[in-house]
């Protein structure tokens, strides 16, 4: 019983990257990813009282070279905002470059963040066809976007630390 309680507590502390791959498309290269995480009670209460949470995804594609440092082909990040409008009782997820999406429940809004649409990470021609790239992916709740008084509490309170380990894999450019 104690082992199960520790495992569930550890799962609630972080973000797990459950799926990650790069796909070639007509307009470029897209990230196909899925995440697994739950908000702590403190974070749920913060959102329901009108505070915004920001989730940042960082992606880097590097090409290894034997004679020098790795060639950084792509280094990009995207931040998604989650907030609750108290008067209308609607949750919103704002993705840069698109409209804000309304949701009736927090769980629906989190599902949208956990299963993002395929994000264009590089235009066509940014990667050399046939070359192998090392891909590093990480997602975290960006505490630096909080107001200064909350940042102090967030850096000292483990309830506010929500991040994934870096996931690395290789991709052969098409």
OpenMM code with the backbone's topology and positions (N, CA, C; nanometers):
from openmm import Vec3, app, unit

residues = "UNK UNK UNK UNK UNK UNK UNK UNK UNK UNK UNK UNK UNK UNK UNK UNK UNK UNK UNK UNK UNK UNK UNK UNK UNK UNK UNK UNK UNK UNK UNK UNK UNK UNK UNK UNK UNK UNK UNK UNK UNK UNK UNK UNK UNK UNK UNK UNK UNK UNK UNK UNK UNK UNK UNK UNK UNK UNK UNK UNK UNK UNK UNK UNK UNK UNK UNK UNK UNK UNK UNK UNK UNK UNK UNK UNK UNK UNK UNK UNK UNK UNK UNK UNK UNK UNK UNK UNK UNK UNK UNK UNK UNK UNK UNK UNK UNK UNK UNK UNK UNK UNK UNK UNK UNK UNK UNK UNK UNK UNK UNK UNK UNK UNK UNK UNK UNK UNK UNK UNK UNK UNK UNK UNK UNK UNK UNK UNK UNK UNK UNK UNK UNK UNK UNK UNK UNK UNK UNK UNK UNK UNK UNK UNK UNK UNK UNK UNK UNK UNK UNK UNK UNK UNK UNK UNK UNK UNK UNK UNK UNK UNK UNK UNK UNK UNK UNK UNK UNK UNK UNK UNK UNK UNK".split()
positions = [
    Vec3(0.0820, -0.1188, 0.0000),
    Vec3(0.0000, 0.0000, 0.0000),
    Vec3(0.0867, 0.1255, 0.0000),
    Vec3(0.1946, 0.1237, 0.0791),
    Vec3(0.2849, 0.2377, 0.0869),
    Vec3(0.3564, 0.2606, -0.0462),
    Vec3(0.3940, 0.1536, -0.1145),
    Vec3(0.4591, 0.1651, -0.2443),
    Vec3(0.3663, 0.2321, -0.3447),
    Vec3(0.2387, 0.1935, -0.3446),
    Vec3(0.1417, 0.2522, -0.4362),
    Vec3(0.1228, 0.4007, -0.4068),
    Vec3(0.1168, 0.4371, -0.2799),
    Vec3(0.0990, 0.5780, -0.2417),
    Vec3(0.2186, 0.6612, -0.2855),
    Vec3(0.3392, 0.6081, -0.2698),
    Vec3(0.4595, 0.6808, -0.3127),
    Vec3(0.4632, 0.6953, -0.4643),
    Vec3(0.4239, 0.5919, -0.5356),
    Vec3(0.4244, 0.5980, -0.6817),
    Vec3(0.3234, 0.6992, -0.7328),
    Vec3(0.2050, 0.7039, -0.6735),
    Vec3(0.1053, 0.7998, -0.7194),
    Vec3(0.1454, 0.9415, -0.6820),
    Vec3(0.2108, 0.9600, -0.5681),
    Vec3(0.2569, 1.0931, -0.5296),
    Vec3(0.3659, 1.1398, -0.6235),
    Vec3(0.4548, 1.0493, -0.6648),
    Vec3(0.5608, 1.0867, -0.7571),
    Vec3(0.5036, 1.1211, -0.8936),
    Vec3(0.4026, 1.0497, -0.9393),
    Vec3(0.3417, 1.0763, -1.0693),
    Vec3(0.2745, 1.2123, -1.0710),
    Vec3(0.2193, 1.2546, -0.9574),
    Vec3(0.1519, 1.3833, -0.9518),
    Vec3(0.2509, 1.4993, -0.9504),
    Vec3(0.3782, 1.4720, -0.9184),
    Vec3(0.4778, 1.5783, -0.9071),
    Vec3(0.5283, 1.6284, -1.0407),
    Vec3(0.5217, 1.5499, -1.1451),
    Vec3(0.5849, 1.5896, -1.2688),
    Vec3(0.5010, 1.5635, -1.3909),
    Vec3(0.5626, 1.5978, -1.5022),
    Vec3(0.5016, 1.5760, -1.6327),
    Vec3(0.5761, 1.4605, -1.6986),
    Vec3(0.5020, 1.3665, -1.7503),
    Vec3(0.5622, 1.2550, -1.8226),
    Vec3(0.5329, 1.2718, -1.9710),
    Vec3(0.6349, 1.2587, -2.0524),
    Vec3(0.6176, 1.2638, -2.1981),
    Vec3(0.5864, 1.1217, -2.2425),
    Vec3(0.4611, 1.0990, -2.2827),
    Vec3(0.4177, 0.9636, -2.3181),
    Vec3(0.4370, 0.9324, -2.4658),
    Vec3(0.4412, 1.0342, -2.5485),
    Vec3(0.4624, 1.0136, -2.6922),
    Vec3(0.5374, 1.1333, -2.7472),
    Vec3(0.6365, 1.1059, -2.8305),
    Vec3(0.7110, 1.2149, -2.8940),
    Vec3(0.7738, 1.1646, -3.0232),
    Vec3(0.7439, 1.2347, -3.1307),
    Vec3(0.8044, 1.2025, -3.2595),
    Vec3(0.7984, 1.3257, -3.3492),
    Vec3(0.8844, 1.3283, -3.4474),
    Vec3(0.8859, 1.4346, -3.5483),
    Vec3(0.8293, 1.3745, -3.6767),
    Vec3(0.7409, 1.4489, -3.7419),
    Vec3(0.6804, 1.4025, -3.8663),
    Vec3(0.7047, 1.5040, -3.9760),
    Vec3(0.7371, 1.4541, -4.0938),
    Vec3(0.7531, 1.5416, -4.2097),
    Vec3(0.6147, 1.5691, -4.2685),
    Vec3(0.5892, 1.6952, -4.2994),
    Vec3(0.4619, 1.7358, -4.3592),
    Vec3(0.4914, 1.8241, -4.4797),
    Vec3(0.3872, 1.8630, -4.5523),
    Vec3(0.4058, 1.9465, -4.6701),
    Vec3(0.4670, 2.0818, -4.6368),
    Vec3(0.4308, 2.1370, -4.5213),
    Vec3(0.4779, 2.2702, -4.4851),
    Vec3(0.6032, 2.2691, -4.3976),
    Vec3(0.6502, 2.1512, -4.3559),
    Vec3(0.7710, 2.1442, -4.2748),
    Vec3(0.7706, 2.0230, -4.1842),
    Vec3(0.8282, 2.0391, -4.0663),
    Vec3(0.8403, 1.9307, -3.9700),
    Vec3(0.7555, 1.9628, -3.8478),
    Vec3(0.6772, 1.8641, -3.8053),
    Vec3(0.5837, 1.8849, -3.6953),
    Vec3(0.6148, 1.7902, -3.5801),
    Vec3(0.5908, 1.8400, -3.4583),
    Vec3(0.6073, 1.7594, -3.3381),
    Vec3(0.4746, 1.6917, -3.3057),
    Vec3(0.4778, 1.5614, -3.2894),
    Vec3(0.3625, 1.4836, -3.2467),
    Vec3(0.3947, 1.4367, -3.1045),
    Vec3(0.3294, 1.4962, -3.0053),
    Vec3(0.3624, 1.4656, -2.8663),
    Vec3(0.2365, 1.4520, -2.7822),
    Vec3(0.2520, 1.3809, -2.6711),
    Vec3(0.1458, 1.3690, -2.5710),
    Vec3(0.2120, 1.3681, -2.4341),
    Vec3(0.1432, 1.4278, -2.3381),
    Vec3(0.1969, 1.4420, -2.2032),
    Vec3(0.0967, 1.3864, -2.1030),
    Vec3(0.1472, 1.3490, -1.9876),
    Vec3(0.0627, 1.3007, -1.8798),
    Vec3(0.1005, 1.3754, -1.7531),
    Vec3(0.0033, 1.4458, -1.6943),
    Vec3(0.0254, 1.5155, -1.5677),
    Vec3(-0.1084, 1.5532, -1.5062),
    Vec3(-0.1047, 1.5801, -1.3784),
    Vec3(-0.2209, 1.6271, -1.3047),
    Vec3(-0.1803, 1.7530, -1.2293),
    Vec3(-0.2732, 1.8450, -1.2150),
    Vec3(-0.2481, 1.9640, -1.1354),
    Vec3(-0.2679, 1.9304, -0.9884),
    Vec3(-0.1812, 1.9831, -0.9046),
    Vec3(-0.1980, 1.9652, -0.7608),
    Vec3(-0.3202, 2.0453, -0.7157),
    Vec3(-0.3640, 2.0196, -0.5953),
    Vec3(-0.4802, 2.0904, -0.5414),
    Vec3(-0.4542, 2.2411, -0.5374),
    Vec3(-0.3338, 2.2803, -0.4985),
    Vec3(-0.2992, 2.4222, -0.4928),
    Vec3(-0.3051, 2.4893, -0.6292),
    Vec3(-0.2577, 2.4208, -0.7327),
    Vec3(-0.2635, 2.4759, -0.8686),
    Vec3(-0.4074, 2.4839, -0.9189),
    Vec3(-0.4892, 2.3832, -0.8877),
    Vec3(-0.6298, 2.3880, -0.9272),
    Vec3(-0.6995, 2.5070, -0.8630),
    Vec3(-0.6729, 2.5291, -0.7354),
    Vec3(-0.7334, 2.6417, -0.6655),
    Vec3(-0.6863, 2.7747, -0.7238),
    Vec3(-0.5594, 2.7825, -0.7588),
    Vec3(-0.5064, 2.9060, -0.8180),
    Vec3(-0.5759, 2.9375, -0.9500),
    Vec3(-0.5938, 2.8360, -1.0340),
    Vec3(-0.6611, 2.8571, -1.1629),
    Vec3(-0.8062, 2.8973, -1.1401),
    Vec3(-0.8747, 2.8310, -1.0492),
    Vec3(-1.0162, 2.8606, -1.0249),
    Vec3(-1.0376, 2.9979, -0.9616),
    Vec3(-0.9331, 3.0575, -0.9088),
    Vec3(-0.9425, 3.1925, -0.8549),
    Vec3(-0.8914, 3.2964, -0.9551),
    Vec3(-0.8769, 3.2565, -1.0813),
    Vec3(-0.8463, 3.3517, -1.1871),
    Vec3(-0.7004, 3.3689, -1.2219),
    Vec3(-0.6120, 3.2877, -1.1672),
    Vec3(-0.4702, 3.3002, -1.1995),
    Vec3(-0.4375, 3.2194, -1.3250),
    Vec3(-0.3514, 3.2730, -1.4090),
    Vec3(-0.3094, 3.2034, -1.5305),
    Vec3(-0.1895, 3.1141, -1.5017),
    Vec3(-0.1894, 2.9958, -1.5645),
    Vec3(-0.0739, 2.9064, -1.5612),
    Vec3(-0.0197, 2.8959, -1.7024),
    Vec3(0.1111, 2.8941, -1.7148),
    Vec3(0.1764, 2.8876, -1.8441),
    Vec3(0.2576, 2.7591, -1.8532),
    Vec3(0.2358, 2.6825, -1.9615),
    Vec3(0.3077, 2.5587, -1.9852),
    Vec3(0.3962, 2.5782, -2.1084),
    Vec3(0.5260, 2.5600, -2.0901),
    Vec3(0.6225, 2.5827, -2.1973),
    Vec3(0.6793, 2.4501, -2.2444),
    Vec3(0.6842, 2.4340, -2.3759),
    Vec3(0.7462, 2.3180, -2.4386),
    Vec3(0.8709, 2.3655, -2.5113),
    Vec3(0.9845, 2.3025, -2.4816),
    Vec3(1.1108, 2.3345, -2.5480),
    Vec3(1.1524, 2.2168, -2.6340),
    Vec3(1.1963, 2.2480, -2.7552),
    Vec3(1.2401, 2.1440, -2.8483),
    Vec3(1.3705, 2.1881, -2.9126),
    Vec3(1.4635, 2.0941, -2.9237),
    Vec3(1.5913, 2.1238, -2.9882),
    Vec3(1.6309, 2.0060, -3.0763),
    Vec3(1.6681, 2.0350, -3.1999),
    Vec3(1.7195, 1.9348, -3.2917),
    Vec3(1.8644, 1.9694, -3.3210),
    Vec3(1.9542, 1.8748, -3.2932),
    Vec3(2.0965, 1.8959, -3.3199),
    Vec3(2.1489, 1.7828, -3.4070),
    Vec3(2.2459, 1.8169, -3.4903),
    Vec3(2.3107, 1.7173, -3.5762),
    Vec3(2.4518, 1.6963, -3.5245),
    Vec3(2.4843, 1.5736, -3.4823),
    Vec3(2.6182, 1.5493, -3.4268),
    Vec3(2.7272, 1.5657, -3.5331),
    Vec3(2.8382, 1.6252, -3.4910),
    Vec3(2.9560, 1.6392, -3.5785),
    Vec3(3.0777, 1.5899, -3.5017),
    Vec3(3.1654, 1.5194, -3.5672),
    Vec3(3.2826, 1.4639, -3.5008),
    Vec3(3.3923, 1.5683, -3.4841),
    Vec3(3.3926, 1.6726, -3.5639),
    Vec3(3.5048, 1.7667, -3.5640),
    Vec3(3.4789, 1.8950, -3.4856),
    Vec3(3.3596, 1.9146, -3.4389),
    Vec3(3.3259, 2.0377, -3.3687),
    Vec3(3.2041, 2.0128, -3.2815),
    Vec3(3.1510, 2.1143, -3.2233),
    Vec3(3.0295, 2.0948, -3.1436),
    Vec3(2.9132, 2.0589, -3.2349),
    Vec3(2.8097, 2.0049, -3.1766),
    Vec3(2.6921, 1.9663, -3.2543),
    Vec3(2.6310, 2.0877, -3.3231),
    Vec3(2.5795, 2.0644, -3.4434),
    Vec3(2.5129, 2.1693, -3.5208),
    Vec3(2.3685, 2.1803, -3.4732),
    Vec3(2.3333, 2.2953, -3.4170),
    Vec3(2.1962, 2.3173, -3.3686),
    Vec3(2.1104, 2.3624, -3.4867),
    Vec3(2.0269, 2.2721, -3.5355),
    Vec3(1.9426, 2.3014, -3.6512),
    Vec3(1.8161, 2.3760, -3.6105),
    Vec3(1.7544, 2.3348, -3.4988),
    Vec3(1.6301, 2.3960, -3.4530),
    Vec3(1.6354, 2.4077, -3.3010),
    Vec3(1.6002, 2.5242, -3.2512),
    Vec3(1.5840, 2.5460, -3.1076),
    Vec3(1.4621, 2.6361, -3.0928),
    Vec3(1.3544, 2.5800, -3.0399),
    Vec3(1.2278, 2.6519, -3.0400),
    Vec3(1.1522, 2.6228, -2.9106),
    Vec3(1.0703, 2.7173, -2.8689),
    Vec3(0.9839, 2.6952, -2.7528),
    Vec3(0.8482, 2.7563, -2.7784),
    Vec3(0.7478, 2.6982, -2.7148),
    Vec3(0.6104, 2.7476, -2.7261),
    Vec3(0.5463, 2.7428, -2.5886),
    Vec3(0.4786, 2.8513, -2.5534),
    Vec3(0.4137, 2.8610, -2.4238),
    Vec3(0.2625, 2.8681, -2.4421),
    Vec3(0.1913, 2.7826, -2.3696),
    Vec3(0.0462, 2.7758, -2.3737),
    Vec3(-0.0063, 2.8287, -2.2406),
    Vec3(-0.1089, 2.9128, -2.2472),
    Vec3(-0.1647, 2.9745, -2.1268),
    Vec3(-0.2985, 2.9090, -2.0925),
    Vec3(-0.3165, 2.8760, -1.9649),
    Vec3(-0.4418, 2.8222, -1.9126),
    Vec3(-0.4954, 2.9203, -1.8102),
    Vec3(-0.6218, 2.9610, -1.8280),
    Vec3(-0.6828, 3.0473, -1.7270),
    Vec3(-0.8331, 3.0233, -1.7211),
    Vec3(-0.8913, 3.0725, -1.6132),
    Vec3(-1.0337, 3.0560, -1.5860),
    Vec3(-1.0971, 3.1936, -1.5755),
    Vec3(-1.2048, 3.2146, -1.6508),
    Vec3(-1.2779, 3.3409, -1.6429),
    Vec3(-1.3879, 3.3225, -1.5397),
    Vec3(-1.3739, 3.3910, -1.4276),
    Vec3(-1.4620, 3.3685, -1.3125),
    Vec3(-1.6069, 3.4068, -1.3428),
    Vec3(-1.6296, 3.5153, -1.4148),
    Vec3(-1.7667, 3.5600, -1.4406),
    Vec3(-1.8433, 3.4659, -1.5339),
    Vec3(-1.7783, 3.4191, -1.6393),
    Vec3(-1.8463, 3.3300, -1.7346),
    Vec3(-1.8323, 3.1829, -1.6981),
    Vec3(-1.7452, 3.1528, -1.6016),
    Vec3(-1.7191, 3.0153, -1.5572),
    Vec3(-1.6744, 2.9262, -1.6723),
    Vec3(-1.5801, 2.9786, -1.7482),
    Vec3(-1.5262, 2.9070, -1.8633),
    Vec3(-1.3734, 2.9054, -1.8519),
    Vec3(-1.3146, 2.7896, -1.8812),
    Vec3(-1.1685, 2.7758, -1.8854),
    Vec3(-1.1232, 2.8067, -2.0276),
    Vec3(-1.0074, 2.8713, -2.0402),
    Vec3(-0.9530, 2.9032, -2.1717),
    Vec3(-0.8105, 2.8524, -2.1817),
    Vec3(-0.7764, 2.8034, -2.3004),
    Vec3(-0.6389, 2.7670, -2.3335),
    Vec3(-0.6003, 2.8524, -2.4535),
    Vec3(-0.4924, 2.9265, -2.4382),
    Vec3(-0.4454, 3.0155, -2.5441),
    Vec3(-0.3151, 2.9593, -2.5994),
    Vec3(-0.3172, 2.9254, -2.7291),
    Vec3(-0.1994, 2.8761, -2.7995),
    Vec3(-0.1518, 2.9880, -2.8906),
    Vec3(-0.0233, 3.0238, -2.8861),
    Vec3(0.0255, 3.1320, -2.9725),
    Vec3(-0.0013, 3.1032, -3.1200),
    Vec3(-0.0455, 3.2038, -3.1904),
    Vec3(-0.0722, 3.1895, -3.3328),
    Vec3(-0.2096, 3.1357, -3.3655),
    Vec3(-0.2926, 3.1133, -3.2647),
    Vec3(-0.4289, 3.0670, -3.2907),
    Vec3(-0.5229, 3.1333, -3.1908),
    Vec3(-0.6504, 3.1076, -3.2074),
    Vec3(-0.7487, 3.1663, -3.1177),
    Vec3(-0.7493, 3.0931, -2.9845),
    Vec3(-0.8044, 3.1577, -2.8826),
    Vec3(-0.8178, 3.0905, -2.7545),
    Vec3(-0.9341, 2.9925, -2.7614),
    Vec3(-0.9147, 2.8785, -2.6986),
    Vec3(-1.0147, 2.7721, -2.6988),
    Vec3(-1.0899, 2.7725, -2.5660),
    Vec3(-1.2239, 2.7810, -2.5668),
    Vec3(-1.3003, 2.7745, -2.4420),
    Vec3(-1.3341, 2.6296, -2.4060),
    Vec3(-1.3378, 2.6011, -2.2749),
    Vec3(-1.3726, 2.4683, -2.2246),
    Vec3(-1.4624, 2.4837, -2.1030),
    Vec3(-1.5559, 2.3917, -2.0875),
    Vec3(-1.6486, 2.3960, -1.9742),
    Vec3(-1.5859, 2.3466, -1.8443),
    Vec3(-1.4911, 2.2531, -1.8545),
    Vec3(-1.4308, 2.1969, -1.7337),
    Vec3(-1.2787, 2.2079, -1.7397),
    Vec3(-1.2181, 2.2028, -1.6233),
    Vec3(-1.0723, 2.2051, -1.6152),
    Vec3(-1.0136, 2.0811, -1.6805),
    Vec3(-1.0782, 1.9670, -1.6640),
    Vec3(-1.0272, 1.8426, -1.7222),
    Vec3(-1.0228, 1.8501, -1.8753),
    Vec3(-1.1238, 1.9113, -1.9381),
    Vec3(-1.1232, 1.9277, -2.0845),
    Vec3(-1.0087, 2.0187, -2.1283),
    Vec3(-0.9858, 2.1258, -2.0540),
    Vec3(-0.8771, 2.2182, -2.0874),
    Vec3(-0.7410, 2.1499, -2.0727),
    Vec3(-0.7244, 2.0716, -1.9667),
    Vec3(-0.5985, 1.9998, -1.9474),
    Vec3(-0.5781, 1.8933, -2.0539),
    Vec3(-0.6847, 1.8287, -2.0977),
    Vec3(-0.6731, 1.7303, -2.2052),
    Vec3(-0.6192, 1.7966, -2.3322),
    Vec3(-0.6654, 1.9171, -2.3599),
    Vec3(-0.6182, 1.9909, -2.4773),
    Vec3(-0.4693, 2.0234, -2.4648),
    Vec3(-0.4223, 2.0546, -2.3446),
    Vec3(-0.2801, 2.0831, -2.3232),
    Vec3(-0.1985, 1.9540, -2.3295),
    Vec3(-0.2518, 1.8460, -2.2761),
    Vec3(-0.1806, 1.7175, -2.2756),
    Vec3(-0.1677, 1.6565, -2.4150),
    Vec3(-0.2625, 1.6843, -2.5024),
    Vec3(-0.2628, 1.6290, -2.6384),
    Vec3(-0.2655, 1.7437, -2.7390),
    Vec3(-0.1556, 1.8162, -2.7509),
    Vec3(-0.1561, 1.9332, -2.8405),
    Vec3(-0.1629, 1.8917, -2.9868),
    Vec3(-0.2102, 1.9842, -3.0688),
    Vec3(-0.2110, 1.9582, -3.2129),
    Vec3(-0.0666, 1.9554, -3.2617),
    Vec3(-0.0467, 1.9001, -3.3774),
    Vec3(0.0890, 1.8876, -3.4309),
    Vec3(0.1469, 2.0270, -3.4554),
    Vec3(0.2517, 2.0572, -3.3816),
    Vec3(0.3140, 2.1888, -3.3798),
    Vec3(0.4231, 2.1949, -3.4862),
    Vec3(0.4164, 2.2948, -3.5730),
    Vec3(0.5177, 2.3151, -3.6773),
    Vec3(0.6445, 2.3678, -3.6110),
    Vec3(0.7500, 2.2861, -3.6080),
    Vec3(0.8728, 2.3236, -3.5386),
    Vec3(0.9826, 2.3713, -3.6333),
    Vec3(0.9718, 2.3376, -3.7620),
    Vec3(1.0723, 2.3815, -3.8590),
    Vec3(1.0104, 2.3822, -3.9981),
    Vec3(1.0440, 2.4825, -4.0781),
    Vec3(0.9921, 2.4849, -4.2147),
    Vec3(1.0608, 2.3798, -4.3017),
    Vec3(0.9996, 2.3511, -4.4128),
    Vec3(1.0562, 2.2568, -4.5087),
    Vec3(1.1919, 2.3105, -4.5547),
    Vec3(1.2927, 2.2251, -4.5565),
    Vec3(1.4258, 2.2665, -4.5982),
    Vec3(1.5178, 2.3061, -4.4828),
    Vec3(1.4649, 2.3137, -4.3612),
    Vec3(1.5478, 2.3499, -4.2463),
    Vec3(1.6397, 2.2352, -4.2050),
    Vec3(1.5991, 2.1128, -4.2348),
    Vec3(1.6801, 1.9957, -4.2027),
    Vec3(1.7335, 1.9339, -4.3306),
    Vec3(1.8535, 1.8776, -4.3226),
    Vec3(1.9147, 1.8139, -4.4399),
    Vec3(1.8591, 1.6729, -4.4545),
    Vec3(1.8024, 1.6447, -4.5702),
    Vec3(1.7409, 1.5148, -4.5967),
    Vec3(1.8422, 1.4024, -4.5800),
    Vec3(1.8014, 1.2979, -4.5077),
    Vec3(1.8867, 1.1811, -4.4856),
    Vec3(1.9759, 1.1918, -4.3634),
    Vec3(1.9925, 1.3095, -4.3079),
    Vec3(2.0768, 1.3280, -4.1894),
    Vec3(2.0014, 1.2851, -4.0641),
    Vec3(2.0749, 1.2374, -3.9652),
    Vec3(2.0166, 1.1967, -3.8377),
    Vec3(2.0336, 1.3109, -3.7380),
    Vec3(1.9247, 1.3445, -3.6714),
    Vec3(1.9242, 1.4532, -3.5736),
    Vec3(1.8887, 1.3980, -3.4357),
    Vec3(1.9523, 1.4529, -3.3337),
    Vec3(1.9156, 1.4228, -3.1956),
    Vec3(1.8092, 1.5236, -3.1538),
    Vec3(1.6988, 1.4734, -3.1020),
    Vec3(1.5875, 1.5582, -3.0625),
    Vec3(1.5790, 1.5568, -2.9096),
    Vec3(1.5695, 1.6751, -2.8505),
    Vec3(1.5530, 1.6892, -2.7056),
    Vec3(1.4244, 1.7659, -2.6807),
    Vec3(1.3369, 1.7079, -2.5995),
    Vec3(1.2057, 1.7655, -2.5732),
    Vec3(1.1853, 1.7757, -2.4228),
    Vec3(1.1247, 1.8870, -2.3808),
    Vec3(1.0954, 1.9074, -2.2384),
    Vec3(0.9738, 1.9966, -2.2258),
    Vec3(0.8893, 1.9680, -2.1259),
    Vec3(0.7735, 2.0521, -2.0969),
    Vec3(0.7746, 2.0856, -1.9483),
    Vec3(0.7370, 2.2105, -1.9149),
    Vec3(0.7333, 2.2517, -1.7756),
    Vec3(0.6332, 2.3645, -1.7557),
    Vec3(0.5882, 2.3789, -1.6307),
    Vec3(0.5052, 2.4926, -1.5966),
    Vec3(0.6004, 2.6083, -1.5700),
    Vec3(0.5843, 2.7153, -1.6451),
    Vec3(0.6762, 2.8284, -1.6396),
    Vec3(0.6414, 2.9175, -1.5203),
    Vec3(0.7188, 2.9040, -1.4134),
    Vec3(0.6937, 2.9813, -1.2924),
    Vec3(0.7397, 3.1261, -1.3058),
    Vec3(0.8260, 3.1542, -1.4008),
    Vec3(0.8765, 3.2912, -1.4179),
    Vec3(0.7706, 3.3854, -1.4730),
    Vec3(0.6607, 3.3333, -1.5258),
    Vec3(0.5530, 3.4183, -1.5776),
    Vec3(0.4571, 3.4629, -1.4681),
    Vec3(0.4719, 3.4063, -1.3489),
    Vec3(0.3874, 3.4451, -1.2367),
    Vec3(0.4283, 3.5828, -1.1854),
    Vec3(0.3397, 3.6473, -1.1105),
    Vec3(0.3747, 3.7752, -1.0498),
    Vec3(0.4854, 3.7520, -0.9467),
    Vec3(0.5639, 3.8537, -0.9200),
    Vec3(0.6817, 3.8403, -0.8336),
    Vec3(0.6510, 3.7811, -0.6952),
    Vec3(0.5463, 3.8266, -0.6249),
    Vec3(0.5204, 3.7645, -0.4940),
    Vec3(0.4901, 3.6147, -0.5044),
    Vec3(0.4226, 3.5734, -0.6101),
    Vec3(0.3924, 3.4314, -0.6276),
    Vec3(0.5149, 3.3519, -0.6712),
    Vec3(0.6083, 3.4169, -0.7409),
    Vec3(0.7296, 3.3475, -0.7826),
    Vec3(0.8088, 3.2991, -0.6620),
    Vec3(0.8159, 3.3814, -0.5589),
    Vec3(0.8901, 3.3420, -0.4385),
    Vec3(0.8276, 3.2177, -0.3772),
    Vec3(0.6960, 3.2169, -0.3644),
    Vec3(0.6270, 3.1006, -0.3090),
    Vec3(0.6406, 2.9803, -0.4015),
    Vec3(0.6326, 3.0033, -0.5331),
    Vec3(0.6390, 2.8932, -0.6292),
    Vec3(0.7754, 2.8254, -0.6291),
    Vec3(0.8817, 2.9020, -0.6108),
    Vec3(1.0147, 2.8416, -0.6101),
    Vec3(1.0430, 2.7660, -0.4807),
    Vec3(0.9715, 2.7981, -0.3738),
    Vec3(0.9918, 2.7306, -0.2465),
    Vec3(0.8905, 2.6203, -0.2189),
    Vec3(0.7831, 2.6143, -0.2966),
    Vec3(0.6745, 2.5196, -0.2724),
    Vec3(0.6771, 2.4111, -0.3797),
    Vec3(0.6872, 2.2861, -0.3379),
    Vec3(0.6957, 2.1761, -0.4350),
    Vec3(0.5660, 2.1565, -0.5132),
    Vec3(0.4526, 2.2072, -0.4619),
    Vec3(0.3264, 2.1971, -0.5355),
    Vec3(0.3315, 2.2741, -0.6669),
    Vec3(0.4188, 2.3705, -0.6765),
    Vec3(0.4270, 2.4561, -0.7944),
    Vec3(0.5365, 2.4129, -0.8906),
    Vec3(0.6021, 2.3022, -0.8623),
    Vec3(0.7083, 2.2519, -0.9508),
    Vec3(0.6517, 2.1419, -1.0382),
    Vec3(0.6245, 2.1736, -1.1590),
    Vec3(0.5666, 2.0784, -1.2527),
    Vec3(0.6517, 2.0816, -1.3785),
    Vec3(0.7308, 1.9760, -1.4014),
    Vec3(0.8138, 1.9719, -1.5210),
    Vec3(0.8446, 1.8268, -1.5567),
    Vec3(0.8870, 1.8090, -1.6801),
    Vec3(0.9244, 1.6762, -1.7266),
    Vec3(1.0760, 1.6648, -1.7296),
    Vec3(1.1227, 1.5421, -1.7345),
    Vec3(1.2634, 1.5201, -1.7645),
    Vec3(1.2811, 1.5426, -1.9138),
    Vec3(1.4042, 1.5674, -1.9548),
    Vec3(1.4299, 1.5821, -2.0982),
    Vec3(1.4181, 1.4459, -2.1644),
    Vec3(1.3418, 1.4427, -2.2723),
    Vec3(1.3280, 1.3192, -2.3499),
    Vec3(1.4118, 1.3370, -2.4757),
    Vec3(1.4982, 1.2419, -2.5036),
    Vec3(1.5828, 1.2488, -2.6224),
    Vec3(1.5554, 1.1279, -2.7102),
    Vec3(1.5555, 1.1525, -2.8393),
    Vec3(1.5398, 1.0479, -2.9386),
    Vec3(1.6022, 1.0974, -3.0681),
    Vec3(1.6138, 1.0105, -3.1666),
    Vec3(1.6738, 1.0489, -3.2944),
    Vec3(1.5676, 1.0558, -3.4024),
    Vec3(1.5965, 1.1369, -3.5023),
    Vec3(1.5064, 1.1518, -3.6157),
    Vec3(1.5893, 1.1611, -3.7435),
    Vec3(1.5557, 1.0811, -3.8428),
    Vec3(1.6203, 1.0890, -3.9746),
    Vec3(1.5312, 1.1765, -4.0627),
    Vec3(1.5867, 1.2882, -4.1066),
    Vec3(1.5098, 1.3837, -4.1863),
    Vec3(1.4677, 1.3244, -4.3194),
    Vec3(1.3427, 1.3515, -4.3543),
    Vec3(1.2859, 1.3035, -4.4822),
    Vec3(1.2790, 1.4155, -4.5817),
] * unit.nanometer
topology = app.Topology()
chain = topology.addChain("A")
for resn in residues:
    res = topology.addResidue(resn, chain)
    for name in ("N", "CA", "C"):
        topology.addAtom(name, app.Element.getBySymbol(name[0]), res)
